[in-house]
């Protein structure tokens, strides 16, 4: 039997009055199916727009369902509608889904999700918005939208913080937004106006007292308070190590410290603990705890260290990468010698 005969024999017999299905009829069914899908997508898009315009929390479940529609146009309309609900209803339950839509395959769906998150202005959206900025292939219009949305979220958070009641750190009275703004800018802490004035006078008097105690001149013409500080300052100058003396540093929110020396090249603080009074020791313990709590590099020097100051500072600074100019350079490793050999 030939191959053609074998194929014909396997075909089912056609009954009288029946016709085989023409190929153009199958194609027509596919076209009708696509048209039906398009009509459905248009209807769902109109429904999303309608839900967004009417507002109300009751629209939220249906809109969340539409954000999973297979057509990008429907998902985009649903994301836009959720953004419109931000001013008319509690749309906070939509935040997780909108954050997911910022990674939708379609860039315009991502755009409308980003815009909606900006309108909702909730801080929980910041990770998703910042993630958008880290994508090198993201369209420019989405990057701009993400930046605007982040600004909206941060502005709303700041306004909420200013509107929330905050107690004065000194007397406990509730402060106004103007009081909080002024005191945080000056002291990094919250004070009412009365306590602000009292703290300002106390700080001014303390600063004046410190300045009056600075009577000892160092090699680089810095005026310090004690002979121990002078010895340390001169040692740093002799070894070419830049330092800042008695500057204020905010190493933790709301607290500023004035280290004796700060070495910016090594990010190291040096404190000379030169007194032995009870009040001084209490302050020393608090200050050391603050350095430790914030993970700062602190070198403590005591009066008994002064006779061997060179050895003490050399040893302690070496732990942070400094090498004494008189010391021999460390021996090179075998691989370094082989690389430099001709």
N, C-alpha and C positions, 0 to 999 in steps of 0.2 A: 504494500500500500504506500502510495506517495505521501510526502509530508503534507501536501495541500489537502489530499483526501482525508488524512488523519485529523487535520484541524477541522475540516467540515463535519466529520463524523462526531466530533466532541461538542458541537454546537447544539443547544436544546432546540427541538423542533418548534417551528412557529405554527401556532394554530391558525385555522382559517379565520379570516376577519381581523387578525392581530397584525400590528405593524411594529417593526423594531424601532427603538427610541433613537431618533436622529441626534447627532452630536450637537447641533445648534440648539436643540431643546435643553440639553444639559447645561450649556453655557448660559442660556437664558435664565435658568434657575439660579445660577451663581450670581448673575447680575441683580436679580430681584432680591437675593439675600443681602448683597452689599447695600442696595438701596434701603432695605429695611433697617439694616444696622445704622446707616447714616441718619435715617429719619428718627430712630430711637435716640441716637446721640444728640441730635438737635433738640428733641423734646426734653431730654434730661438736662441739657445745657440751659434751656429756657426755665426749667424747674429750679435749677440751682440759682439762677439770677433772681427769680421770683422769691425764693426763700431768703436770699440775702437782702432784698429790698423791703420785704415785710418785717424782717427782724423777729426777735423773740427766741427764747431758749428752746422752745418747742421745735424749732427748725434744725437744731444742732444734730440730733441723731441721723436724720435723713441726709444732711449735708456730709456728715462723716462717712456715710455709706457711699455717697457719690464720689468721694475722693479716691475710692478704689475702682472706679469705672475703668474698663479697658481703653476707652478713648481719652486721649490727652486733653481734648477740648472740654470734656466734662470735668475732669480733675482740675483743670485750670479754673473753670467757672466756680467750682465748689470751693477751691482755696480762696478765690476772690470774695465769695460770699461770706466765708468765715471771717475774713478781715472786716467786712462791713458790720458783722454782729458785734464787734468789739465795743462800739459806742452805744449799742442798743440792748445788749444782753450779756449774760455771763458766759463768755466763750472760752474761759480758761481750760475746760476739759478738752478743747481742740488743740491745745499746745503740743502734746506729744505727736499727734498725727501730722500737724503742720511741720514740725521739726523733721519728721520722716520725709515729707514731700520736698524738703530742700535738697534731697538726693534723688528726686524723681528722674527717670531717663530723659524726660522732655525739658529743655531749658526754660520754656515759658511757664510750665507748671512750677518749676523751682522759683521763678521770679515772683509769681503771685503768692506762693507760700512764704517767701521772704518778706514781701510787703505786708502780708497778714500778721506775721510775727512782730513786725515793727509797730503795727497798730495796736496789737494786744499789749505790747510794752511790758512783758514779764521777764525778769532776770533769768528765769530758767531757760529762756530761748537763746541766751548768749553763746553757749557752746556750739549749737548748730549754726548760728550766724557766723561765728569766727571760723568754723570749719569751711564755710563757703569761701572765705578769703584765702584759705590755704590751698585752694585747688588751682593749679596753673592753667588748666584748660577751661575754666569757667568764663562765660561771656562777660564782657566789660559791663553790660547793663545790669547783670546780676551782682557783680562786685560793687557797683555803685549803690544798688538797692540794699545790699547787706550792710554797707557802711552807714547809710541813712538809718536803717533799722536799728543798728547798734547804738547810734546816737539817740534815737527815740527811747530805747530801753533804758539807757543810762540816765537820760534827762528825767524820765518818769521815776526811776529809783531815787534820784537825788531829791526830786520834789516830795516824794513820799517820806523820805528820811527827814526832810526839813519840817514836814507837817506833823510828824510823830512827836509826842511829848518826850523830851529828854531832860533828865534832872541835872541840876548844877553839881559838878564834881565836888564842890566845897560845902554848900549848904543844903543841897537836895531839892531846892525849889525848881519848879518847871521853868524852862527857858524858852524864849521866843526864837523863831528862825534867825532874826537879826543878831541876837546875842550868841547863838551857836556859831554862826558864820564868822563873827568877829573874833571870838575866843579861840576857835579852832585854827584860824589863820595865824593868830599871835602865839598861842601856847600849845596847839594840838590837843587841847582838852576843852571841855564844855564848862563855861562859867556864866552865871547871871551877871548883869552889869555891876552890881555892888561887889561881888566877889572878884570880878575881872579887875576892878580898880584896886582892890586890896592886894591881889596877887601881883599885879603890875608894879605896885610900890615895893612889895617885898622883893621881887626879882631885881628891880632897879637898885635897891639898897644893897642887895647881896652882890650884884655886879660891881657896884662902886667899892664895896669892901674888898673884893678880890683885886680890883685894879689898884687900890691903895696899898695892898700887900706886895705888889710887884715892884721890887726895888733893886733887884740884882740883875746886872747886865751880863749877857752871854757873849761869846765870840762873834756871833752874827747880829749883834745889837738887839736881840730879843730880851725883854725884861721879864724875869721870872720871879717866883715867890721865895724859893728856898735854895740853899747851896746844893742840895741833892739834885734838884731840877737843873741847876746850872751845869753840874757835872755831866748829867745825861745829855743835855742840849749840846754841850761842847763835844762830847764823844760822837754824837750823830753828825755834827758838822765836820769833825776831823775825818770821818769815814765816808763823807759825801752822801749821806742818807737824808733825803728831804723829809721834813716833818712839819706838822701844823701844831702850834702850841695853844692849849686852853681854848680850843674852838668848840662850839656847841654842835652836837650831833644827835639827831633823832634816830635812835636805833630800835625803838619800838613805839607804836602808835600811842601818843599821849605823854611820852616821857622823853626828855632830852638830857644828855649827859655832857659833861665837859672833861674829856680825858686830858691828862697832862700832855701827852704827845700822841699824835696820829701819824702813821707812816703810810701815805697813800700808795707807794710803790708795792708794799707788801700787804696792805689792808690789815695792819697790825696797830693795836692800841698799847701804849705804855703808861702805866700808872706808877708814880712814886709815892708809896705809903710812908710818909715821913713823920707822922705824929703818933702818939700813943695814948691819947685821951679816950675816955669811954665813948663820948659822942662821935668822935672821929672814927673809932673802930666800928661802931654801929653803921655809920654811913659807908665805910669801906666794905663791910659785908654785903650791904644792899647793892652797892655798885657792882661788886664782883658777881653777885648772883644775877644781876641784869645782863652783864656781859655773857655769862655762861648760858643763861636762858635763851639768848638770841644767837648763840653759836659764834660769838665774836672772838677774834684772836687777841688775847690779852697777855701782856708781859708785865709781871709785877716785880718791882724793885723796892728793896727795903734799905734802911740806913746801914745795916750790917753788910750789905752788898757793895757799898761804895768803895772800900779799899781794893776790891778785886772786880771793879765795874767792867773792865775790858773783857775779862773772862766770862762774866755773867751774861753780858749782852751778846757777846760772840756766840756763846752756846745757845742762848734762847732764840736769837735771830736766825741762826743756822737751821733751826727746825722749820723755818718758813722760806728757805731758799737763798738766804744771804750767805756769802762767803767772805771771810776776813781777807783783806788784801795781802796780808803777810803770810797767809796760809798757802800751802802748796796745792796746785790744782789736783783734782782726783785723777788717778791713773786711768788711761784710756782702756776700753775693752778691746779684746782681741780683734773683733770684727771692725772696730774703728781704726785700728792700726793697719789692718789689711787694706781698707778702703783708701787710706792716705798714702800707702806705699806705691812707688812707681811701678 
